[in-house]
């Protein structure tokens, strides 16, 4: 198990890998779990390369092996989050309905908060149906920054931002 910490355009980020897949992304304000040896690997270098390209607007999707650890229900939510288009948002309730649990918007919030790979699994694209930004492990300022960043960069990729939630953040 390896972890690498680097500065990025959004602050210091730590990315962890185990068994040839990414297992965690940690923001500057978060402690990462013990048991990881600090140092780079080819996969961690590629993860930071793609993250830097994403943050600079050069790519809009990641192609990395991910292995988030969570319950079956959480992994189902994380799979649904991965389908949210770049530049788009969707409500917690809509994600709950899409995974077959229409009354479980609060659980979707919990799954987003426990998402071990934020940005790579884009939980920042989930917002409350009534408006506002909702919560985010990296803080609301970062969530708003990521949403605004994607919205601005849609023009670079010649795509229109997709708005699926009833009210934009």
C-alpha positions in Angstrom: 0.0 0.0 0.0 1.5 3.3 -1.2 0.5 6.9 -0.8 1.9 10.0 -2.5 1.3 13.6 -1.5 1.7 16.4 -3.9 0.6 20.1 -4.3 -2.1 20.6 -7.0 -4.1 23.6 -8.3 -6.6 23.0 -5.5 -4.2 22.4 -2.6 -2.2 19.5 -1.3 -3.7 16.1 -2.3 -2.7 12.6 -1.2 -3.6 9.7 -3.4 -3.4 6.1 -2.2 -3.1 2.8 -4.1 -3.2 -0.8 -3.2 -3.1 -3.9 -5.4 -2.8 -1.9 -8.7 -5.8 0.3 -8.1 -6.5 3.7 -6.5 -8.1 3.3 -3.1 -8.2 6.9 -1.7 -7.9 10.6 -2.3 -7.4 12.9 0.6 -7.6 16.7 0.7 -5.2 18.9 2.6 -7.5 19.2 5.5 -7.8 15.4 6.0 -5.6 12.9 7.7 -5.0 9.8 5.7 -5.1 6.3 7.4 -2.0 4.6 8.7 -0.5 1.5 7.1 0.5 3.3 3.9 4.1 3.7 2.8 4.8 7.1 1.4 6.3 7.1 -2.1 5.4 7.1 -5.7 4.5 4.3 -8.1 3.8 4.4 -11.8 0.0 4.3 -11.0 0.2 7.2 -8.5 2.3 9.2 -11.0 -0.4 8.6 -13.7 -3.1 9.5 -11.2 -1.5 12.9 -10.5 -0.8 13.4 -14.2 -4.5 12.9 -15.0 -5.6 15.0 -12.0 -3.3 17.8 -13.1 -4.6 17.5 -16.7 -8.2 17.5 -15.4 -7.6 20.6 -13.2 -6.0 22.4 -16.2 -9.0 21.7 -18.4 -7.0 19.3 -20.8 -9.2 16.3 -20.0 -12.7 15.8 -18.7 -12.6 12.1 -17.7 -10.2 9.8 -15.9 -9.0 6.4 -17.1 -7.6 4.9 -13.9 -8.3 1.7 -12.0 -10.4 2.5 -9.0 -11.1 0.2 -6.0 -13.2 2.1 -3.5 -13.9 0.2 -0.3 -17.5 0.3 0.8 -20.7 -1.6 1.2 -22.6 -2.9 -1.9 -25.1 -0.1 -1.5 -22.4 2.6 -1.4 -20.6 1.1 -4.4 -23.9 1.2 -6.3 -24.2 5.0 -5.5 -20.6 5.5 -6.5 -21.2 3.8 -9.8 -24.2 6.1 -10.4 -22.0 9.2 -9.5 -19.5 8.1 -12.1 -22.2 8.3 -14.8 -22.9 12.0 -14.1 -21.7 14.0 -17.1 -18.8 16.4 -16.8 -20.3 19.9 -16.1 -23.6 18.4 -14.9 -25.2 18.2 -11.5 -27.9 15.9 -10.2 -29.9 15.9 -6.9 -29.3 13.4 -4.1 -32.9 12.2 -4.6 -32.4 11.6 -8.3 -29.3 9.5 -7.5 -31.3 7.6 -4.9 -34.1 6.9 -7.4 -31.5 5.8 -10.1 -30.2 3.1 -7.8 -33.6 1.8 -6.9 -34.1 3.5 -3.6 -36.2 6.6 -4.2 -36.6 7.5 -0.5 -32.9 7.2 0.3 -31.5 10.7 -0.5 -29.9 10.9 2.9 -28.1 7.6 2.3 -26.8 9.1 -1.0 -25.4 12.0 1.1 -23.7 9.5 3.4 -22.3 7.6 0.5 -21.0 10.9 -1.0 -19.4 11.8 2.3 -17.7 8.4 2.6 -16.6 8.4 -1.1 -12.9 7.4 -0.8 -12.1 8.8 -4.2 -13.6 12.2 -4.5 -13.0 13.9 -7.9 -12.2 10.6 -9.5 -15.7 9.5 -8.4 -17.4 12.9 -8.9 -19.6 13.3 -5.7 -19.1 17.1 -6.1 -21.7 16.9 -8.9 -24.5 15.9 -6.4 -26.5 18.9 -5.1 -29.7 19.3 -3.1 -32.9 19.4 -5.1 -33.9 22.6 -3.3 -30.7 24.5 -4.3 -27.4 25.2 -2.7 -24.3 23.1 -2.9 -25.0 20.6 -0.1 -22.0 19.1 1.6 -18.5 18.0 0.5 -15.6 16.3 2.3 -13.2 18.9 0.9 -15.4 21.7 2.1 -18.2 23.7 0.3 -15.7 26.3 -1.1 -13.9 23.5 -2.9 -17.1 21.9 -4.1 -18.3 25.2 -5.6 -14.8 25.7 -7.1 -15.0 22.3 -8.8 -18.5 22.9 -10.1 -17.6 26.3 -11.5 -14.4 24.9 -13.0 -16.3 22.2 -14.9 -19.0 24.6 -16.0 -16.4 27.0 -17.4 -14.4 24.3 -19.1 -17.4 22.8 -20.9 -16.7 25.4 -23.6 -13.2 24.0 -24.1 -14.7 20.6 -25.0 -17.5 22.1 -27.1 -20.2 20.7 -24.9 -23.0 22.3 -23.1 -23.1 22.0 -19.3 -25.8 19.5 -18.3 -28.1 20.6 -15.5 -30.1 17.8 -14.1 -30.8 19.1 -10.6 -33.8 21.4 -10.4 -31.7 24.3 -9.0 -28.1 24.9 -9.8 -25.8 25.4 -6.8 
